[in-house]
Amino acid sequence: MGARPKLLITRRIFPEVLERLDANFDIVSNQADDEWSAADLLARVADRDALFVVASDRVDRALLDAAPKLRVVSTGSVGYNHIDLAACKARGIAVGNTPEVLTEATADMAWTLLMAAARRVSESERWLRDGQWKRWAFDQFLGADLFRSTLGIIGMGRIGSAVARRARGFEMTVLYSNRSRAANEAEVGAQYVERDELLARADHVVLVLPYSQATHHTIGERELSLMKPTATLVNIARGGIVDDAALARALKAGRIAAAGLDVYENEPALNPELLDAPGVVLTPHIGSATRSSRVGMAMLAADNLIAFFEGRPMPAQVPLG
Ligand code: 8YV
């Protein structure tokens, strides 16, 4: 048997996944989950044939230039906007990702944020914990109805479809907008409308579209001004799809009522204006964070690597155009 391919893993991964990879690769891994500087990463990738990253690792030209032997990048995420695909293509580097295994957990999280934000769960809990609950009042923490309301979903891929299917139980009218008409719109019970119409008609808007230059600030000042003042906005997609500063201003001015956010521009740094905006529920990019989903993601990222070096098709390969 020839030398085993050299693999760098940038984050702590589950023991069962590490064990599987260990049988196939010569591994340098960050099981201590230390903060690696950009320079640390460049130094560690220099002699590697394969790279296992997550969505917060930037795979750009500088990194690829520092890794002349690299043949494959496998990301433990469905999103791949952190990877320079054109640069990978130019160097003949294959890219793998992890669709499907996280669809249902992420759709559940969209609903978690939607319900928590619409019904002011975080805000009222903070108030209660602060010892401010002295008496009950009819008009305390009035939120927005979900049952028989109108849900607008922007992005009707796998996760958007899973969000739409869940709306049946709430007897909602589901509108969606997307780059193109979704073939499954009848099956998921969603009606296609132009984005501006969706923003104007929806009581709740959920963003589930991939980030790219074309989707940067899909929701900004203008779009927020089209929404109802009682509306809820949920972003479980990617930071940068929403203009966070514009959103904080809209919440503070009462131009929309609530927002549930799992992703941010420049995360893990947060726009401080979001922290004291009313009606926001904030979570730290945990959309796919259930054990089965995260183990599934790590295992699929590992399977992509193993298949690549065995000369088989990767179970989830990103098309490089
Ligand atoms: C990941 C995600 O947990 O899959 C994605 O694209 O955003 C999340 O599911 C996160 O990005 C870590 O890689």
Boltz pocket constraint, residues with backbone or C-beta under 6 A from the ligand:
constraints:
  - pocket:
      binder: B
      contacts: [[A, 53], [A, 54], [A, 55], [A, 56], [A, 76], [A, 77], [A, 78], [A, 79], [A, 80], [A, 98], [A, 102], [A, 236], [A, 237], [A, 285], [A, 287], [A, 288], [A, 289]]
      max_distance: 6.0
